[in-house]
């Protein structure tokens, strides 16, 4: 590959839960999030104990190894609670990673995330529904269906 050719950003998916079924579902959600941003999810890392200190979790240590080796440039996790129980600690970890040239993002939108667009008001929702109704009527809704 040519040095001038841009390549997809390699990331790892990180999930911390003791429920195997939930881990698969959450990992899939993180994978979809990464795919939507055109990132390569090169590895999935799972830990089972959210209460364990972050640096003593085998999966998190694996992520740090991938980051230091240059294999990945970021980590996608489902929610801040996967990384740190108190939300403030998540922001500290995110800042630490950013200072080292990497990134940490959550796939689940949270209301206090500044990158998340605000939710629609009821009036905005009603307006969108009205627009959809008008568009539907204008697109052949009055056509007869014959069998």
C-alpha positions in Angstrom: 0.0 0.0 0.0 1.3 3.4 -1.0 2.1 5.8 1.9 -0.2 8.4 0.4 -3.2 6.0 0.3 -5.6 6.6 3.1 -6.6 3.6 5.0 -9.5 2.7 7.3 -9.0 3.5 11.0 -8.3 0.3 13.0 -10.3 0.0 16.2 -11.0 -2.6 18.9 -14.4 -3.3 20.3 -14.5 -3.5 24.1 -17.4 -4.9 26.2 -17.5 -5.6 29.9 -20.3 -7.8 31.1 -20.7 -11.2 32.7 -23.7 -12.1 30.6 -22.5 -13.9 27.4 -25.7 -13.2 25.4 -25.5 -9.5 26.3 -21.8 -9.5 25.4 -22.6 -10.7 21.9 -25.5 -8.3 21.4 -23.5 -5.3 22.7 -20.4 -6.3 20.6 -22.6 -6.4 17.5 -24.0 -2.9 18.3 -20.4 -1.6 18.7 -19.4 -3.3 15.4 -22.3 -1.6 13.6 -21.2 1.8 15.1 -17.7 1.3 13.9 -18.8 0.1 10.5 -21.0 3.2 10.1 -17.9 5.3 10.5 -15.9 3.2 8.1 -13.6 2.0 10.8 -12.0 -1.5 10.8 -13.0 -3.5 13.9 -9.9 -5.7 14.0 -10.4 -7.3 17.4 -13.1 -7.8 20.0 -12.1 -7.7 23.7 -14.4 -8.8 26.5 -14.0 -8.5 30.3 -16.5 -9.9 32.7 -16.2 -7.8 35.9 -17.2 -4.1 35.7 -16.3 -3.6 39.4 -12.7 -4.6 38.9 -10.2 -1.8 38.5 -9.6 -1.0 34.9 -5.9 -1.7 34.9 -6.5 -5.2 36.4 -8.9 -6.3 33.7 -7.2 -8.7 31.3 -9.2 -7.3 28.3 -8.3 -3.7 29.0 -4.6 -4.7 29.4 -4.9 -6.3 25.9 -6.3 -3.1 24.5 -3.4 -1.1 25.9 -1.0 -3.6 24.2 -2.8 -3.1 20.9 -2.6 0.6 21.3 1.1 0.6 22.1 1.9 -1.7 19.3 0.0 0.6 16.9 -2.4 -2.1 15.9 -5.4 0.1 16.7 -6.0 3.8 17.0 -9.2 3.7 19.0 -11.6 1.8 21.2 -15.3 1.5 20.7 -17.3 0.4 23.8 -21.0 0.3 24.4 -21.4 2.7 27.3 -19.2 4.6 29.7 -20.1 2.1 32.4 -18.1 -0.6 30.5 -14.9 1.4 31.2 -15.6 3.0 34.6 -18.4 2.9 37.0 -18.4 6.5 38.0 -19.0 8.5 34.8 -16.3 11.1 35.7 -13.7 8.3 35.5 -14.7 7.5 32.0 -13.9 11.0 30.9 -10.5 10.8 32.6 -9.7 7.6 30.7 -11.0 9.2 27.4 -8.8 12.3 28.0 -5.8 10.1 28.8 -6.2 8.2 25.6 -6.7 11.3 23.6 -3.4 12.7 25.1 -1.7 9.6 23.7 -3.1 10.0 20.2 -5.9 7.4 20.5 -9.6 7.7 21.1 -12.3 6.1 23.1 -16.0 6.3 22.1 -19.3 4.9 23.2 -21.7 3.4 20.7 -24.7 4.2 22.9 -25.8 7.8 22.7 -26.1 9.4 26.1 -28.0 12.6 26.8 -24.9 14.4 28.3 -22.6 13.6 25.4 -21.9 16.9 23.6 -21.5 15.1 20.3 -25.1 13.7 20.5 -27.7 15.8 18.8 -30.6 16.9 21.0 -33.8 14.8 21.0 -36.7 16.1 19.0 -39.4 18.1 20.9 -43.0 16.8 20.5 -43.7 19.7 18.1 -40.7 18.7 15.9 -41.9 15.1 15.9 -45.4 16.2 14.9 -44.1 18.4 12.2 -42.0 15.5 10.8 -45.0 13.3 10.8 -47.0 15.9 9.0 -44.3 16.2 6.3 -44.2 12.4 6.0 -48.0 12.2 5.7 -48.0 14.9 2.9 -45.2 13.1 1.1 -47.0 9.8 1.3 -50.2 11.3 -0.2 -48.2 12.9 -3.0 -46.4 9.7 -3.9 -49.3 7.6 -5.1 -51.1 6.8 -1.9 -54.4 7.3 -3.8 -53.4 4.6 -6.3 -55.7 1.6 -6.3 -54.1 -1.7 -5.5 -55.4 -4.3 -7.9 -55.0 -8.0 -7.5 
